[in-house]
Amino acid sequence: MKEIKAYIRREKTDIIIKKLEEAGIKGMTIIDVYALREWADRKSYSYSVEFVEKYSKVMKLEIVCEDNNVDKLADIIAQYGYTGNAGDGMIFISSIEKSIKIKTKEINTV
């Protein structure tokens, strides 16, 4: 199993989620977050000058998927998140060692 964490432009969220759902993703976590300015588009700043110098609002997607789906899903995020401008975002992929179902205490190791 793999986990994909993607930091994307807020205005790209709807199309990326739609394309991920079309690819078969049934669940993901979507979080409104602040990113360091190196990841952000300076044109979208709408906060105080001091705050803007460091942070900008972006969306974070978290997806856990099978190893064989990770490249396809990352490609979808990259394709539909792309504008060609600074602040298009970042995608991070990491391995999942274990999952635990809270209700049943079932442990899955991968």
ABEGO torsion letter per residue (X at the ends): XBBBBBBBBAAAAAAAAAAAAAAGBABBBBBBBBBBAAABBAAABABBAAAAAABBBBBBBBBBBBAAAAAAAAAAAAAAABAGBBGAEBBBBBBBABBBBAAAGBBBBX
